[in-house]
Amino acid sequence: MADIYDVDPSLREGRVKSLADEYEMTDVLNDPISSYSHGMRQKIVIIGALLHEPPVWILDEPMTGLDPKSSFNLKNRMHAHAKANQTVLFSTHVLEVAEKICDRVGIIDKGRLIFIGTIAEMADHFKEHKSLEEMFLELTEDNAAVFEG
C-alpha cells in the first residue's frame, strides 16, 4: 500500500508501526491476510487507507467488524481529521454513530438524496426533539416526503 501511494520510504516504517500499534495489528502484520478474521481485515484496510495521510477520507461502513477499542480509535481519528479542516465522508447504517460524530449528515432514501445539512437543521423541521434515527424514519416514511429546509 505504501508503494501504491508513494509514501516516502523514510516515513513508511514509522507510519506502519504507529497505525499497527493503534489497531493492535503489530504481531500479525507478516501473517497471510487469508488468516485474518473479518475485524482484522477491516483494520488492515483502514491502516492501508490512512498510511499515506490523505486530506480527504471516504470510508464505507468503517466500523463494521471492528472491536470497541478500534472503533473508538477510528472515531477519534475521524474527529481529529475533521477538526484539522480536513474532510471525512463516511457511510453508516448506525445512526447513533453519525449523530455523535458528524457535523453534517446526508440522508439517502432509495438512491435519492433527501436531506443534507446539520442535525440541528434537520431537527428544526420537527416540532419535538427527536433522535437522528427517529428523524430518519420519519423522513423516509412513505418514500414520498422530500425534506425542504
C-alpha positions in Angstrom: 0.0 0.0 0.0 2.8 2.4 0.8 4.3 1.8 -2.7 0.9 2.4 -4.3 0.6 5.7 -2.6 4.3 6.7 -2.9 4.8 7.0 0.8 8.3 8.3 1.3 10.5 5.3 2.5 11.8 7.4 5.4 8.3 7.8 6.7 6.9 4.4 5.9 8.1 2.3 8.8 7.1 4.8 11.4 3.6 5.2 10.0 3.0 1.5 9.7 4.3 0.9 13.2 2.1 3.7 14.6 -1.1 2.5 12.9 -0.4 -1.2 13.6 0.1 -0.4 17.3 -3.1 1.7 17.4 -5.2 -1.1 15.8 -3.4 -3.9 17.6 -2.1 -5.5 14.5 1.7 -5.4 15.1 2.0 -9.1 16.0 0.2 -10.2 12.8 1.4 -7.9 10.1 3.5 -10.6 8.5 0.7 -13.2 8.6 -1.2 -14.0 5.4 -4.3 -11.9 5.1 -6.2 -15.1 4.4 -5.6 -16.0 8.1 -7.2 -12.7 9.4 -10.7 -12.5 10.9 -13.2 -10.1 9.4 -12.3 -7.5 12.0 -8.6 -7.9 11.4 -9.2 -7.4 7.6 -11.2 -4.3 8.3 -8.3 -3.0 10.4 -5.7 -3.7 7.7 -7.9 -1.9 5.1 -8.1 1.1 7.5 -4.3 1.1 8.0 -3.8 0.9 4.3 -6.2 3.8 3.6 -4.6 6.0 6.2 -1.0 5.2 5.6 -0.5 8.0 3.1 -2.3 10.5 5.2 -4.9 11.6 2.6 -6.6 15.0 3.2 -10.0 13.5 2.2 -11.2 10.3 3.7 -14.0 8.4 2.0 -15.0 5.4 4.2 -17.8 2.9 3.6 -19.1 1.4 6.9 -15.7 1.8 8.5 -16.7 0.5 12.0 -18.2 -2.8 10.6 -16.4 -5.7 12.3 -14.2 -3.6 14.5 -13.8 -4.3 18.2 -14.9 -1.5 20.5 -11.3 -0.2 21.1 -10.5 0.0 17.4 -13.9 1.6 16.7 -13.2 4.2 19.4 -9.8 4.9 18.0 -11.1 5.3 14.4 -13.9 7.7 15.6 -11.3 9.8 17.4 -9.1 9.8 14.3 -12.0 10.9 12.2 -12.9 13.6 14.6 -9.3 14.9 14.8 -9.0 14.8 11.0 -12.2 16.9 10.6 -11.1 19.3 13.3 -7.8 19.9 11.3 -10.0 21.2 8.5 -9.8 18.0 6.5 -12.7 16.1 5.1 -14.2 12.8 6.4 -17.1 11.4 4.4 -18.4 8.1 5.6 -21.5 5.9 5.2 -23.1 4.2 8.1 -26.4 2.5 8.9 -25.7 3.0 12.6 -27.3 6.4 13.0 -26.2 6.8 16.7 -22.6 6.9 15.4 -23.5 9.6 12.8 -25.4 11.6 15.4 -22.4 11.6 17.8 -19.6 12.4 15.4 -20.9 14.1 12.3 -21.0 17.9 11.8 -23.3 17.4 8.8 -25.3 14.5 7.5 -26.9 13.4 4.3 -29.9 11.2 4.2 -30.3 8.9 1.2 -33.5 7.0 0.6 -33.8 4.6 -2.3 -30.8 6.2 -4.0 -32.1 9.8 -3.7 -30.5 12.4 -1.5 -33.4 13.8 0.5 -31.5 15.9 3.1 -28.1 17.4 3.6 -27.2 19.7 6.5 -26.6 19.7 10.2 -28.6 17.6 12.6 -29.8 20.8 14.2 -31.2 22.0 10.8 -33.0 18.7 10.4 -34.3 18.9 14.0 -35.7 22.4 13.2 -38.0 20.8 10.7 -39.7 18.7 13.5 -41.8 20.2 16.3 -40.3 18.0 19.1 -36.8 16.8 19.8 -36.1 13.6 18.1 -33.1 11.4 17.6 -31.4 11.2 14.2 -32.9 7.7 13.9 -36.4 8.9 14.6 -36.0 11.8 12.1 -34.6 9.4 9.5 -37.5 7.1 9.9 -40.0 9.9 9.6 -38.2 11.5 6.6 -38.1 8.2 4.7 -41.6 7.1 5.7 -43.9 6.6 2.7 -40.9 7.2 0.4 -42.6 10.4 -0.8 -41.6 13.3 1.5 -38.5 15.2 0.4 -37.1 17.5 3.1 -37.1 21.1 2.1 -35.5 23.0 4.8 
